[in-house]
Amino acid sequence: MRGLFWLIAVFAAAVAFALAGRVGEGYVLVVYPPWRVEISLFLAVLALAAAFGIAYLALRLIGNTLALPAQVRAFRERRKREHAQKALTAALQCYFEGRFARAEKEAGLAWEAGAAPGIAALIAARAAHQMREHDRRDQWLERAESAGESLRAARLLTQAELALDERDFIGARDALRSMHGTGPRHIATARMQLRAERGAQNWEEVLRLAALLAKRGALPPAIAEEHRVQAHIELLARDSGDRISLEARLRRIPSSELALPRVAASAARRAAALGEAALARDLIERSLGAEWNAAVVALYGDIEKLETAKRRDEARARIERGERWLREHAEDPQLLATLGRLCMAAELWGKAQNYLEASLSFGPSRAAQLELARLAEREGRTAEAQQHFRRAGELP
């Protein structure tokens, strides 16, 4: 459409010039001694227009000729950028396809061409890491560092991720702390830091990060609870040198988490090891009141081994509590076995045998067989004791 318009315009101009030439009576006189030239006005206008056109074309030609080197350089730079972008794209594709050697090569080409050199260096570092070429990986990370502050977060996050992959938890933690000195601002970095702090056994920080991620909904409740339980157990092991430090640690554990079976069992064992059987019993009773757990029930009976004969009255009190639990858990073999051990400690021999035999009626138990063997030995029933010992030896 545009070409047709210009064609019509040219024809219209030609017609206009032809008509003007026919009706025009003016002339132009050019005097250059000794010459004198007289031409028509129309021809003079055409000559001037032609001269202007020729001069314009000549200037354009000269200008284009002078600009040709710059245009060639710009063309080459454009082609170089295009090739660099293709190399960067190919590096990403090869990395995700698992062709790490090719990915590193393409990323190297992109880095040399200057197409996002920091990103290219990080891709090459990740590819070298996957091939366990640690020296080349470190070289690429150094090159990425020279890319400036704009790529600092990506570089540190990559460094932390690669360190975690090698179980270098201290290095990963330091990189993440350098990235966010006051704490992680993003869920992804918080997850990575939780893993790093756990590997570095910084359990106080594990508690904080697990609570943070659970609050944000970034960690399943069961996983968050597992992190907190492990952290509490490790901190109890660290802070159980004496009663004062143990009680200080127990005060720092929320009551809902202290009642968790594994935490309560660990705390009870620490208390019992310090001779604080009453504290251990209290911890177990509170845990069982919140959640019934067979392993904790078994531990409740084991604490009695630390008691002396003069405290049999307390053992009887625990038997009464256990029998109240028995109303709701009448078929729990662990509870029955625990009651049997408590009755033996309280020297209630007949009752102990009844509970231990009742426990075996619901399932085989090596501990119950051993307790029955000891009870039979005490009462002089040697053959029966040997039989229980033999059955205990056959159980895992």
C-alpha positions in Angstrom: 0.0 0.0 0.0 2.8 2.4 0.9 4.6 1.6 -2.4 1.5 2.3 -4.4 1.2 5.7 -2.7 4.7 6.7 -3.6 4.2 5.6 -7.2 1.2 7.8 -7.5 3.0 10.6 -5.9 5.9 10.3 -8.4 3.6 10.2 -11.4 1.7 13.3 -10.0 4.9 15.2 -9.6 6.0 14.3 -13.2 2.7 15.5 -14.5 3.0 18.7 -12.5 6.5 19.4 -13.8 5.4 18.7 -17.4 2.5 21.1 -17.1 4.7 23.7 -15.4 7.2 23.4 -18.3 4.6 24.0 -20.9 3.0 27.0 -19.4 6.1 28.6 -17.9 7.7 31.5 -19.8 10.4 32.5 -17.3 14.1 31.9 -17.8 17.4 32.0 -15.9 20.4 33.9 -17.1 23.8 32.7 -15.9 26.8 35.0 -16.7 30.4 33.9 -16.2 32.6 36.0 -18.3 33.2 35.5 -21.1 30.3 33.1 -21.1 26.6 33.8 -21.0 24.1 31.0 -20.6 20.3 31.4 -20.7 18.1 28.5 -19.8 14.4 28.1 -19.0 13.3 28.4 -15.4 11.9 24.9 -15.4 15.2 23.3 -16.6 17.1 25.3 -14.0 14.8 24.0 -11.2 15.3 20.4 -12.5 19.1 21.0 -12.6 19.1 22.3 -9.0 17.0 19.4 -7.8 19.3 16.9 -9.5 22.4 18.6 -8.1 20.9 18.5 -4.6 20.0 14.8 -5.0 23.5 13.9 -6.2 25.1 15.9 -3.4 22.9 14.2 -0.8 23.7 10.7 -2.2 27.4 11.5 -2.2 27.3 12.7 1.4 25.4 9.6 2.5 27.8 7.4 0.6 30.8 9.1 2.3 29.1 9.0 5.7 28.3 5.3 5.3 31.8 4.6 4.2 33.3 6.4 7.2 30.8 4.6 9.6 31.5 1.2 8.1 34.2 0.2 10.6 32.0 1.1 13.6 29.1 -0.8 12.0 31.3 -3.8 11.5 32.4 -3.6 15.1 28.8 -3.3 16.3 27.8 -6.2 14.1 30.5 -8.4 15.6 29.6 -7.4 19.1 26.0 -8.2 18.4 27.0 -11.6 17.0 29.2 -12.2 20.0 26.4 -11.5 22.4 24.1 -13.7 20.5 26.6 -16.6 20.6 27.2 -15.9 24.3 23.5 -16.0 25.1 23.2 -19.3 23.1 26.1 -20.7 25.1 24.5 -19.7 28.4 21.2 -21.2 27.4 22.9 -24.4 26.3 24.8 -24.5 29.6 21.6 -24.4 31.6 19.9 -27.0 29.4 22.9 -29.4 29.6 23.1 -28.9 33.4 19.5 -29.9 33.9 19.9 -32.8 31.5 22.8 -34.1 33.6 25.5 -33.5 31.0 27.8 -31.7 33.4 31.0 -31.7 31.3 29.1 -30.0 28.4 27.4 -27.6 30.8 30.8 -26.5 32.2 32.2 -26.0 28.7 29.2 -24.0 27.5 29.2 -21.9 30.7 32.9 -21.2 30.2 32.2 -19.9 26.7 29.5 -17.7 28.0 31.8 -16.4 30.7 34.6 -15.6 28.3 32.1 -13.8 26.0 30.9 -11.7 28.9 27.2 -12.8 28.8 26.1 -12.6 32.5 29.6 -13.8 33.6 28.6 -14.2 37.2 25.7 -16.5 36.4 27.8 -18.4 33.9 30.5 -18.9 36.6 27.9 -20.3 39.1 26.6 -22.7 36.5 30.1 -23.9 35.8 30.8 -24.2 39.5 27.7 -26.4 40.0 28.6 -28.5 37.0 32.2 -29.0 38.2 30.9 -29.9 41.7 28.7 -32.6 40.2 31.8 -34.1 38.6 33.7 -33.9 41.9 36.2 -31.5 40.3 36.6 -29.4 43.5 39.6 -27.4 42.3 37.8 -26.2 39.2 34.6 -25.6 41.3 36.5 -23.3 43.6 38.1 -21.4 40.7 34.6 -20.8 39.2 33.3 -19.6 42.6 36.2 -17.1 42.8 35.3 -15.8 39.3 31.7 -15.5 40.4 32.9 -13.4 43.4 34.5 -10.9 41.0 31.1 -10.3 39.4 30.2 -7.8 42.2 27.7 -7.4 45.0 24.7 -7.9 42.7 25.5 -11.6 42.6 26.6 -12.0 46.2 23.4 -13.6 47.5 23.3 -16.2 44.6 27.0 -16.9 45.1 26.7 -17.5 48.8 23.6 -19.6 48.5 25.3 -21.8 45.9 28.4 -22.1 48.1 26.2 -23.1 51.0 24.3 -25.7 49.0 27.5 -27.2 47.6 29.0 -27.3 51.1 25.9 -29.1 52.4 26.2 -31.6 49.7 29.7 -32.4 51.0 28.5 -32.4 54.6 30.6 -29.4 55.3 28.1 -28.0 57.8 30.4 -25.4 59.3 31.2 -24.0 55.8 27.5 -23.9 54.8 26.5 -22.3 58.1 29.2 -19.6 57.7 28.1 -18.9 54.1 24.5 -18.5 55.1 25.3 -16.3 58.1 27.4 -14.1 55.8 24.4 -13.9 53.5 21.9 -12.9 56.3 23.8 -11.8 59.4 20.6 -11.2 61.4 18.9 -14.4 60.4 17.5 -15.9 57.2 14.9 -13.8 55.4 13.7 -16.4 53.0 12.2 -19.8 53.6 14.7 -21.6 51.3 17.7 -20.2 53.1 16.1 -20.9 56.5 15.7 -24.6 55.5 19.3 -24.8 54.4 20.4 -23.1 57.6 18.4 -25.5 59.7 20.2 -28.4 58.0 23.6 -26.7 58.5 23.0 -25.9 62.1 21.8 -29.4 62.8 24.9 -30.9 61.2 27.1 -28.4 63.2 25.2 -29.5 66.3 24.1 -26.0 67.2 21.0 -27.2 68.9 19.8 -23.9 70.3 19.7 -22.5 66.7 18.0 -25.7 65.5 15.1 -25.0 68.0 14.8 -21.5 66.8 14.8 -22.3 63.1 12.4 -25.3 63.5 9.9 -23.1 65.3 10.3 -20.3 62.7 9.7 -22.6 59.8 6.8 -24.4 61.5 5.2 -21.0 62.2 5.5 -20.0 58.5 4.1 -23.3 57.4 7.3 -24.2 55.6 8.0 -27.3 57.5 5.5 -30.2 58.2 4.5 -30.4 61.9 5.9 -33.9 62.2 9.3 -32.9 60.8 9.4 -29.8 62.9 8.6 -31.8 66.0 11.4 -34.3 65.1 13.9 -31.5 64.9 12.8 -30.1 68.3 12.8 -33.5 70.0 16.3 -34.2 68.8 17.5 -30.8 69.8 16.0 -31.2 73.3 17.6 -34.6 73.7 21.0 -33.4 72.7 20.8 -30.3 75.0 19.7 -32.5 77.9 22.7 -34.7 77.3 24.9 -31.6 77.3 23.4 -29.9 80.3 23.0 -32.8 82.7 26.3 -32.6 84.6 24.5 -31.8 87.9 21.0 -31.2 89.2 21.2 -27.4 88.9 22.1 -27.5 85.2 19.6 -30.2 84.5 16.7 -28.3 86.2 17.8 -25.1 84.4 17.5 -26.9 81.1 14.2 -28.5 82.0 12.8 -25.0 82.7 13.7 -23.9 79.2 11.7 -26.7 77.6 8.1 -25.9 77.0 5.8 -28.1 79.0 4.1 -29.5 75.9 7.4 -30.5 74.4 8.8 -31.9 77.7 5.8 -34.2 77.8 6.7 -35.8 74.4 7.7 -39.4 75.1 11.3 -39.3 73.8 12.1 -36.0 75.5 10.5 -37.1 78.8 12.4 -40.5 78.6 15.7 -38.7 78.0 15.1 -36.2 80.8 14.0 -39.0 83.2 17.2 -41.0 82.4 19.4 -38.0 83.0 17.6 -37.3 86.3 17.8 -40.9 87.4 21.5 -41.0 86.6 22.0 -38.1 89.0 20.1 -40.0 91.7 17.0 -37.8 91.3 14.5 -40.7 91.0 11.6 -38.5 92.2 12.2 -36.0 89.5 12.4 -38.8 86.9 9.1 -40.3 88.1 7.4 -37.0 87.9 8.6 -36.4 84.3 7.4 -39.9 83.3 4.0 -39.5 85.0 3.4 -36.2 83.3 4.4 -37.6 79.9 2.1 -40.6 80.3 -0.7 -38.4 81.4 -0.4 -36.5 78.1 0.4 -39.4 75.8 0.5 -43.2 76.5 3.8 -44.8 75.3 4.9 -48.3 76.0 8.6 -47.5 76.1 8.0 -44.8 78.7 6.0 -47.2 80.8 8.9 -49.6 80.7 11.2 -46.9 81.8 8.9 -46.1 84.7 9.7 -49.6 86.2 13.4 -49.3 85.5 13.7 -46.3 87.7 13.0 -48.5 90.7 16.4 -50.1 90.4 17.9 -46.8 91.7 15.7 -46.8 94.8 16.8 -48.2 98.1 14.9 -50.5 100.4 13.8 -47.7 102.7 11.8 -46.1 99.9 9.5 -49.1 99.3 6.5 -46.9 100.3 7.2 -44.7 97.3 7.4 -47.8 95.1 4.0 -48.9 96.4 2.6 -45.5 95.6 3.8 -46.0 92.0 2.2 -49.4 91.9 -1.1 -47.8 92.9 -0.7 -45.2 90.1 0.2 -48.0 87.6 -2.9 -49.9 88.6 -5.0 -46.9 87.9 -3.5 -46.8 84.4 -4.2 -50.5 84.1 -8.0 -49.7 84.2 -7.6 -48.0 80.8 -4.8 -50.2 79.4 -5.6 -53.6 80.8 -4.0 -55.4 77.9 -0.8 -53.4 77.7 2.1 -56.0 78.1 4.6 -53.2 78.9 2.5 -51.8 81.7 1.9 -55.3 83.2 5.6 -56.0 83.1 6.4 -52.7 84.7 3.9 -53.4 87.5 5.6 -56.8 88.0 9.0 -55.2 88.4 7.6 -52.6 90.8 6.0 -55.3 92.9 9.3 -57.2 93.0 11.0 -54.0 94.2 8.3 -53.6 96.9 8.7 -57.3 97.8 5.2 -58.2 96.7 6.3 -61.5 95.2 2.9 -63.1 94.5 1.6 -60.0 92.9 4.8 -59.6 90.9 4.4 -63.1 89.4 0.8 -62.5 88.5 1.6 -59.3 86.6 4.6 -60.8 84.8 2.7 -63.9 83.7 -0.2 -61.7 82.6 2.3 -59.7 80.5 3.6 -62.8 78.8 0.0 -63.8 78.0 -0.3 -60.9 75.7 3.1 -61.3 74.0 6.6 -62.7 74.5 9.0 -60.5 76.5 12.6 -61.3 77.3 12.5 -58.8 80.2 9.5 -60.5 81.7 11.0 -64.0 81.4 14.2 -62.8 83.1 12.2 -61.2 86.0 10.2 -64.4 86.4 13.5 -66.4 86.4 14.9 -64.2 89.2 11.7 -64.5 91.1 11.8 -68.3 90.9 15.5 -68.3 91.9 14.8 -66.2 94.9 12.0 -68.7 96.0 14.3 -71.7 95.4 12.5 -73.0 92.3 15.6 -73.7 90.4 14.1 -75.8 87.6 11.5 -73.2 86.9 14.1 -70.5 86.9 16.2 -72.4 84.4 13.2 -72.8 82.2 12.5 -69.0 82.2 16.2 -68.3 81.5 16.1 -70.6 78.5 13.0 -69.0 77.1 14.5 -65.5 77.6 17.6 -66.7 75.7 15.4 -67.8 72.7 13.9 -64.3 72.4 15.6 -61.4 70.6 
